[in-house]
Amino acid sequence: MLEVNRPLGLSTAERVRMLQQPWRLPVLLLRLLGCWAELVVGARRTVRTHGRPEVVLVGYMGHFDVVLARVLFPRSTVVLDHLVFAGDTATDRGAAGLKVRMLHLLDRLATRCADLVLTDTDEHRRMLRRPGRGVVVPVGAPQAWFDAAPAPVARHAGGSLRVVFFGLYTPLQGAPVIGAALAAAVAAGAPIQVTMVGTGQDLPATRRAMEGLGDVTWLEWVEPADLPALVASHDVCLGIFSSTPKGLRVVPNKVYQGLAAGCVVVTSDTRPQRDLLGEHVELVPPADPDALAARLVRLAESSDLAAARERATAGRASITPEVVVEPLLFALRTGGAR
């Protein structure tokens, strides 16, 4: 595989913020044009050296880059990793009006430029104007998360249940539900040690819900290279718990990453999460802090935690990079790519 990559120099959060705040778009446009100029040079050099590629993969958040790929490689199979619908994400974060309509148009343009559109769930595939172009490829977890998983060690009797959450505190996450559930579990007598990683719009409400909890560590940021080891040092990794439309359609990265890191994963009982990982994760109703608290109280018992760990361990082999990419490889082979 050959790679032509010119980093935009903006984090995912910054790119999403620009899509939500149109007045920031001139900065994005200038950087984009500069990167495109370099990509054109790099792509032409690659074609001269290696010939026209059969398949061009445009990575995550490639809403604009897929247009350039279509122009540069009109006879190649263009594959777009469409993990995020821009309009859907903006709506989930409270945006409305003209800018949301513009973002929906951007989604439509991007997906029309691709021959194959990768989505993470079937619910997202059905959102495409042409669902037949969609291929469901679960997110899975990179090898670093598997490497971080410790050898299974039983928790000492009387030890605290170590629980971690990491995310952007958007409505999709349901972080206030997590806060209320943790407070209720501790009030019920469960020994729980909590690590909360990240910042975002729902952080203040989450902190208020957890006010007075003793054994809580709040971290605004953890370097991506350090995050797998941090998560792996916990017993339980929390997923998402909202009942928003987007929350009911996704399987978040942290569910795969927590499983790969050797944690028991507790997340919301939604159709995509149940269909993909239902036998291996602990499911509770969305937006139900009492149900989440009750599950955490049970997991604080060593026997329940051991059984949940066995279920989680059995699911790790299904989320490796080699396994999750198979639907894409099948679609490419079916289409004649070598």
C-alpha positions as CSV (number, residue, x, y, z in Angstrom):
1,M,0.0,0.0,0.0
2,L,1.2,3.5,-0.9
3,E,0.3,6.5,1.2
4,V,0.1,10.2,0.1
5,N,-0.6,12.2,3.2
6,R,-0.4,15.9,4.0
7,P,-1.6,16.5,7.6
8,L,-4.1,19.4,7.9
9,G,-2.7,20.3,11.3
10,L,-6.0,20.4,13.1
11,S,-7.4,18.0,15.7
12,T,-10.6,16.1,15.1
13,A,-12.3,18.3,17.7
14,E,-11.1,21.5,15.9
15,R,-12.4,20.2,12.6
16,V,-15.8,19.4,14.0
17,R,-15.9,22.8,15.7
18,M,-15.2,24.4,12.3
19,L,-18.0,22.5,10.7
20,Q,-20.3,23.8,13.5
21,Q,-19.0,27.4,13.4
22,P,-19.0,28.6,9.8
23,W,-17.0,31.8,10.6
24,R,-14.0,29.5,11.2
25,L,-14.1,28.0,7.7
26,P,-11.7,30.5,6.0
27,V,-8.9,29.0,8.2
28,L,-9.9,25.5,7.2
29,L,-10.2,26.5,3.5
30,L,-6.7,28.1,3.4
31,R,-5.1,25.0,5.1
32,L,-7.1,22.7,2.9
33,L,-5.9,24.4,-0.3
34,G,-2.3,24.3,0.8
35,C,-2.6,20.6,1.6
36,W,-4.4,19.9,-1.7
37,A,-1.6,21.5,-3.7
38,E,1.0,19.2,-2.0
39,L,-1.3,16.2,-2.5
40,V,-1.6,16.9,-6.2
41,V,2.2,16.9,-6.5
42,G,2.5,13.8,-4.4
43,A,-0.3,11.9,-6.2
44,R,1.2,12.7,-9.7
45,R,4.6,11.6,-8.5
46,T,3.1,8.3,-7.2
47,V,1.3,7.6,-10.5
48,R,4.5,8.3,-12.5
49,T,6.4,5.8,-10.4
50,H,3.9,3.1,-9.7
51,G,1.0,3.6,-12.2
52,R,-2.6,4.4,-11.6
53,P,-3.9,2.8,-8.3
54,E,-6.8,0.4,-8.5
55,V,-8.2,1.6,-5.2
56,V,-7.9,4.9,-3.4
57,L,-8.8,5.0,0.3
58,V,-9.8,8.4,1.7
59,G,-9.6,8.4,5.5
60,Y,-11.9,9.5,8.3
61,M,-13.1,13.1,8.1
62,G,-12.3,13.1,4.4
63,H,-15.4,15.1,3.3
64,F,-13.3,17.5,1.2
65,D,-10.4,15.2,0.3
66,V,-12.7,12.7,-1.4
67,V,-13.6,15.4,-4.0
68,L,-9.9,15.8,-4.8
69,A,-9.5,12.0,-5.0
70,R,-12.3,11.7,-7.5
71,V,-10.8,14.4,-9.7
72,L,-7.2,13.0,-9.5
73,F,-8.2,9.3,-9.9
74,P,-11.4,9.2,-12.1
75,R,-10.9,5.6,-13.1
76,S,-9.9,4.2,-9.7
77,T,-12.2,2.8,-7.1
78,V,-12.5,5.5,-4.5
79,V,-13.4,4.4,-1.0
80,L,-14.4,6.9,1.7
81,D,-14.2,6.1,5.4
82,H,-17.4,8.0,6.4
83,L,-17.3,7.3,10.1
84,V,-18.9,10.7,10.8
85,F,-21.8,12.4,9.1
86,A,-21.1,16.1,9.5
87,G,-24.8,17.1,9.6
88,D,-25.7,14.4,12.0
89,T,-22.8,15.3,14.3
90,A,-23.7,19.0,14.3
91,T,-27.3,18.2,15.1
92,D,-26.3,15.9,18.0
93,R,-24.3,18.8,19.5
94,G,-27.2,21.2,19.4
95,A,-26.7,23.0,16.0
96,A,-29.7,23.8,13.8
97,G,-30.7,25.9,10.7
98,L,-28.7,26.8,7.6
99,K,-25.4,25.4,8.8
100,V,-26.8,22.0,9.4
101,R,-28.4,22.0,6.0
102,M,-25.1,22.9,4.5
103,L,-23.4,20.1,6.4
104,H,-25.9,17.6,5.1
105,L,-25.2,18.8,1.6
106,L,-21.5,18.3,2.3
107,D,-22.2,14.7,3.4
108,R,-24.2,14.1,0.2
109,L,-21.4,15.5,-2.0
110,A,-18.7,13.5,-0.2
111,T,-20.6,10.2,-0.5
112,R,-21.5,10.8,-4.1
113,C,-17.8,11.2,-5.0
114,A,-17.0,7.7,-3.6
115,D,-17.6,4.3,-5.2
116,L,-17.7,2.6,-1.8
117,V,-18.7,4.4,1.5
118,L,-17.6,2.8,4.8
119,T,-19.9,3.2,7.8
120,D,-19.5,1.7,11.2
121,T,-23.0,0.4,11.7
122,D,-25.9,-0.7,9.4
123,E,-28.0,2.2,10.9
124,H,-25.5,4.6,9.4
125,R,-25.3,2.8,6.1
126,R,-29.1,3.2,5.8
127,M,-28.7,7.0,6.2
128,L,-26.8,7.1,2.8
129,R,-28.7,8.3,-0.2
130,R,-27.5,5.2,-2.0
131,P,-27.2,2.5,0.8
132,G,-26.1,0.0,-1.8
133,R,-22.8,1.8,-2.0
134,G,-22.3,1.4,1.7
135,V,-20.1,-1.2,3.4
136,V,-20.3,-1.8,7.2
137,V,-16.9,-2.0,8.7
138,P,-16.8,-2.0,12.5
139,V,-14.3,0.4,14.0
140,G,-12.4,-2.2,16.0
141,A,-9.3,-1.3,17.9
142,P,-5.6,-0.8,16.9
143,Q,-3.0,-3.2,18.0
144,A,-1.7,-0.9,20.7
145,W,-4.9,-1.4,22.7
146,F,-4.4,-5.2,22.6
147,D,-0.8,-4.9,23.6
148,A,-1.8,-2.8,26.6
149,A,-4.1,-5.5,28.1
150,P,-2.6,-7.0,31.2
151,A,-2.6,-10.7,32.1
152,P,-5.9,-11.4,33.9
153,V,-5.5,-10.8,37.6
154,A,-8.2,-11.3,40.2
155,R,-9.1,-8.3,42.2
156,H,-8.2,-8.7,45.9
157,A,-11.1,-9.2,48.3
158,G,-12.2,-5.8,49.5
159,G,-10.5,-3.9,46.7
160,S,-12.3,-1.1,44.8
161,L,-13.8,-1.6,41.4
162,R,-11.7,0.5,39.1
163,V,-13.9,2.3,36.6
164,V,-12.8,4.6,33.7
165,F,-14.6,6.8,31.3
166,F,-13.0,8.8,28.5
167,G,-14.7,11.1,25.9
168,L,-15.6,14.5,24.7
169,Y,-18.6,14.9,27.0
170,T,-21.0,15.5,24.1
171,P,-24.7,14.6,24.4
172,L,-24.0,11.4,22.5
173,Q,-21.9,10.2,25.5
174,G,-24.6,10.6,28.2
175,A,-21.9,11.6,30.7
176,P,-24.4,13.1,33.2
177,V,-26.1,9.6,33.2
178,I,-22.7,8.2,34.2
179,G,-22.3,10.8,36.9
180,A,-25.7,10.1,38.5
181,A,-25.1,6.3,38.2
182,L,-21.7,6.4,39.9
183,A,-23.1,8.6,42.7
184,A,-25.9,6.1,43.2
185,A,-23.6,3.1,43.1
186,V,-21.3,4.6,45.8
187,A,-24.3,5.5,47.9
188,A,-25.4,1.9,47.7
189,G,-22.1,0.9,49.3
190,A,-20.2,-0.3,46.2
191,P,-16.4,0.3,46.6
192,I,-15.6,2.2,43.3
193,Q,-12.5,4.1,42.2
194,V,-13.2,6.3,39.2
195,T,-11.1,8.0,36.5
196,M,-12.9,10.5,34.3
197,V,-10.9,11.7,31.2
198,G,-11.8,14.5,28.9
199,T,-13.7,17.8,28.6
200,G,-16.8,19.1,26.8
201,Q,-20.2,20.6,27.1
202,D,-21.6,18.1,29.5
203,L,-18.6,18.1,31.9
204,P,-20.1,20.6,34.4
205,A,-23.4,18.6,34.7
206,T,-21.4,15.4,35.2
207,R,-19.2,17.0,37.9
208,R,-22.3,18.3,39.7
209,A,-23.8,14.8,39.6
210,M,-20.6,13.4,41.2
211,E,-20.1,16.1,43.7
212,G,-19.0,14.6,47.0
213,L,-17.7,11.4,45.6
214,G,-14.3,10.7,47.3
215,D,-12.3,8.4,45.1
216,V,-12.5,10.2,41.7
217,T,-9.6,11.4,39.5
218,W,-10.5,14.0,36.8
219,L,-8.1,14.3,33.8
220,E,-8.6,16.9,31.1
221,W,-6.3,15.2,28.6
222,V,-4.3,12.0,28.2
223,E,-1.9,11.6,25.3
224,P,-3.2,9.1,22.8
225,A,-0.1,7.0,23.1
226,D,-0.7,6.8,26.9
227,L,-4.4,6.2,26.8
228,P,-4.4,2.4,26.2
229,A,-2.3,1.7,29.3
230,L,-4.4,4.0,31.4
231,V,-7.6,2.2,30.4
232,A,-6.0,-1.2,30.8
233,S,-5.3,-0.4,34.4
234,H,-9.0,-0.4,35.2
235,D,-11.6,-3.2,35.6
236,V,-14.5,-1.5,33.8
237,C,-14.5,0.8,30.8
238,L,-17.8,2.8,30.4
239,G,-19.3,3.3,26.9
240,I,-22.1,5.7,26.0
241,F,-25.5,6.0,27.7
242,S,-27.6,8.7,25.9
243,S,-30.9,8.1,24.2
244,T,-30.3,10.7,21.5
245,P,-30.9,9.6,17.9
246,K,-27.2,9.5,17.2
247,G,-26.6,7.7,20.5
248,L,-28.9,4.9,19.3
249,R,-27.1,4.5,16.0
250,V,-23.4,4.2,17.0
251,V,-20.9,1.8,18.5
252,P,-18.4,4.2,20.0
253,N,-14.6,3.7,19.7
254,K,-14.3,3.3,23.5
255,V,-16.3,0.1,23.5
256,Y,-13.9,-1.6,21.1
257,Q,-10.9,0.0,22.8
258,G,-12.0,-1.0,26.3
259,L,-12.5,-4.6,25.2
260,A,-9.1,-4.7,23.5
261,A,-7.5,-3.4,26.6
262,G,-8.8,-6.2,28.7
263,C,-11.6,-4.3,30.5
264,V,-15.2,-5.3,31.1
265,V,-17.2,-2.8,29.0
266,V,-20.6,-1.5,30.2
267,T,-22.6,0.4,27.6
268,S,-26.1,1.2,26.5
269,D,-28.4,-1.6,25.1
270,T,-28.9,-0.3,21.6
271,R,-29.5,-2.3,18.5
272,P,-26.0,-1.7,16.8
273,Q,-24.1,-2.4,20.1
274,R,-26.3,-5.5,20.8
275,D,-25.9,-6.9,17.3
276,L,-22.1,-6.4,17.1
277,L,-21.0,-7.1,20.6
278,G,-24.0,-8.1,22.7
279,E,-22.5,-11.3,24.0
280,H,-19.3,-9.7,25.2
281,V,-20.3,-6.4,26.8
282,E,-22.6,-5.5,29.7
283,L,-25.7,-3.8,28.4
284,V,-28.0,-1.4,30.3
285,P,-31.0,0.6,29.0
286,P,-30.0,4.0,27.5
287,A,-30.4,7.1,29.7
288,D,-31.1,5.0,32.8
289,P,-28.7,5.9,35.7
290,D,-30.4,3.5,38.1
291,A,-29.9,0.5,35.8
292,L,-26.2,1.5,35.3
293,A,-25.7,1.9,39.0
294,A,-27.2,-1.5,39.7
295,R,-24.9,-3.1,37.1
296,L,-21.9,-1.4,38.7
297,V,-22.9,-2.6,42.1
298,R,-23.1,-6.2,40.9
299,L,-19.7,-5.9,39.1
300,A,-18.2,-4.7,42.4
301,E,-18.7,-8.3,43.5
302,S,-15.6,-10.4,42.5
303,S,-17.6,-13.3,41.1
304,D,-19.8,-11.1,38.9
305,L,-16.7,-9.3,37.7
306,A,-14.9,-12.5,36.9
307,A,-17.8,-13.8,34.8
308,A,-18.0,-10.5,32.9
309,R,-14.3,-10.6,32.2
310,E,-14.7,-14.1,30.6
311,R,-17.5,-12.7,28.3
312,A,-15.3,-9.7,27.4
313,T,-12.2,-11.8,26.7
314,A,-14.2,-14.1,24.4
315,G,-15.0,-11.1,22.2
316,R,-11.6,-9.6,21.7
317,A,-10.7,-11.8,18.7
318,S,-13.7,-10.4,16.8
319,I,-12.5,-6.7,16.9
320,T,-8.9,-7.0,15.6
321,P,-8.0,-5.0,12.6
322,E,-7.7,-8.1,10.4
323,V,-11.2,-9.2,11.2
324,V,-13.1,-5.9,11.1
325,V,-11.7,-5.0,7.6
326,E,-12.9,-8.3,6.0
327,P,-16.2,-6.8,4.7
328,L,-14.2,-4.1,2.8
329,L,-11.8,-6.7,1.3
330,F,-14.8,-8.8,0.2
331,A,-16.5,-5.8,-1.5
332,L,-13.2,-4.9,-3.3
333,R,-12.7,-8.5,-4.4
334,T,-16.3,-8.7,-5.6
335,G,-15.7,-5.5,-7.6
336,G,-12.6,-7.0,-9.3
337,A,-9.9,-5.3,-7.4
338,R,-6.7,-7.4,-6.8
